[in-house]
Amino acid sequence: MLGGVTISVSTGYTLTFEEGQIALDRTSILAFGGISATGPMGRLRAGLVSIAPAKDSPGHTQMVFKGGVRLLYQP
C-alpha cells in the first residue's frame, strides 16, 4: 500500500503511514516510511512498525516500533 494509509484498531490505536505491506489472509503488517500513531499511551513516531501475532502469548497481537522511536506519553 502506498500514500497516506490509516489503520484503526479496537484497542484505541490509530496508525498512519506512507508505505507498507499488509497480508489479508492473516494478521501481518509491515509499515515504514514514517509512522505516526495515537492511542491510549499518547502519540508516537517511528520509522517502522511490525504488527503480527505475539509469539509468547497465543491469541494476542504485538506491535513492534523501530527506527528512531519517539513517544509523547500522555497519562
C-alpha positions, 0 to 999 in steps of 0.5 A: 500500500502506498500514500497516506494509509490509516489503520484503526484498531479496537484497542484505541490505536490509530496508525498512519503511514506512507508505505507498507505491506499488509497480508489479508489472509492473516494478521501481518503488517509491515509499515515504514516510511514514517509512522505516526500513531495515537492511542491510549499511551499518547502519540508516537513516531517511528520509522517502522512498525511490525504488527503480527501475532505475539509469539509468547502469548497465543491469541494476542497481537504485538506491535513492534516500533523501530527506527528512531522511536519517539513517544509523547506519553500522555497519562 
